[in-house]
């Protein structure tokens, strides 16, 4: 028995030398469970990048190793991350849909000499958790702050904020309140809704009673947005002229068909719309739609993954395929390129993406609902980030 | 005053949706003594059928409801014959394990077949938009759900209490061996009442879909709510389920309006209080 173990160990050791030109990238994301759609989008982004650029960088071949993490679960995230580093021998880690998962995996990076490219998790503080974290998505602060300017430009003085009661919701509220009061607006009330609220009528009554001209809302992309937008219309707030303002999570493209006419005219701020008009995006959308199977399922995590793959490819180029996390991260600091979402760059200070945030309006085009970009806030950093 | 009326209207409509979606579970748990954790999964199948019928095939809403109820029953018949029949009278843990397994299987199939995105059911124009109640407007589909709830409650009460089938059902439940000896075909009675419960689940899934949207995890998301309504009301009691649904709907709606930051606190506080005072539920028969 022990001989067999020894033999397989020797084999494992020699084989890792023999295939040193295969670079493994471990991707942790929700590939099943309630957020499976977003995991699918990670995969679509990665597949699109591989389809366009091929799976070789220099002499090295990339291999993607997926690990499923269906729901936020920090302990499991740390375990999967460790397993990827120790037994799969991955040189890069990527993915991470939820903040707690990314936070739990971050402390392992330095010891494992592995950089992490976050494809989604959107809390400002993640980049502080380890110097080896680079993020290609957005932060809730980043997407929420420009909405304050939008509200003021439209002559709105009084706003009520209504957010889902969890980390990103609270971030979103803080970002909007900070921006809006600074611009001279007044927040009449701030309400936090329990995560599993399904009947939003009482909330709408409360918005009505508050006498605000507009409501700023944050809900995570998914089932709850349908009930919220429907209640907003059915309780007569839309007709009464109470403007609904929200970050783009509320109107992610796969949900738009379900939201239907109720959503038309809604204003949201976000970093990426599938309908973004640029040659880079056209190429991306075509490849990613093919990868995911149906264009209607394409959403923002796909572009985070696509850009993440670009960043990893630059890291591999810079280190010549050798495992050197510090050099890899150093190499992409300040990197700038044109992403499907527009021009972006990595802020060397916090390794987070500086990017355009767009104001979009839900519109119907060729029988499909889209987020039509109508205003651009250029080169937005992360206002929520504080130096550690 | 207007606010109170307004909360009242919301509470009533939400409570009726809770009732209509939970009553089928009350039948399986109370009358058939099966802890059917797959209840939400059947409601979800009904929702998917109605969504497919209205969105893809362009059928009218009424036809879609009937198709959803019958279609879901059709799915349930083989499940009853091959799976559920084995767990009648089995310990509760066995029932829970098997039905939760069925739930996960259905979630997986739904995710594979229909995709992970939200599905909506197209409403006829009469049910869209708000209806003016004088002091406020309320969504027409909520009034519809409330009306359906009333009809279901009366019809079910009539079937169970006043028809020969109801007599046989109650006899089979109380003492299956004795009922069989008297010539009641208990297997058929069980199969029919199971189909009835599943049909009610599907109806609830369709009518309640505006508040509880159809997606693969529907089957698990709302399971706790259904179970709470049934246990607070007393399993098997129609009046109990109705009172429980309205009461809990009122508590939750008022809580959401006045103190949303407390979340579900008041809802579960009410549940704990009621179950402490009435261990068998509001109208449950003592064991």
Interface residues (C-beta under 8 A of the other chain):
Chain A: X32 X33 X34 X36 X37 X40 X165 X191 X192 X193 X194 X195 X196 X197 X198 X199 X201 X202 X203 X205 X206 X209 X222 X223 X226 X227 X230 X231 X234 X235 X236 X254 X255 X257 X258 X260 X294 X296 X297
Chain B: X3 X6 X7 X10 X13 X14 X17 X111 X115 X116 X117 X118 X119 X120 X129 X130 X136 X137 X138 X139 X210 X211 X212 X213 X215 X216 X217 X221 X222 X252 X253 X254 X256 X257 X260 X261 X263 X264
